[in-house]
């Protein structure tokens, strides 16, 4: 049986992670490449999205 609430929670988290990526997408490539913490945060958010 499909757990609708579980799916809703997962979709909600996915949406939250995507929202957190939006400000990062406004950065220039140079800013991204030179900011260790920005790169780390981006990588972690992408990892969470993949899970």
PyMOL commands that set and color helices and strands:
alter all, ss='L'
color gray80, all
select helices_A, chain A and resi 4-25+29-34+36-50
alter helices_A, ss='H'
color red, helices_A
deselect
rebuild
show_as cartoon
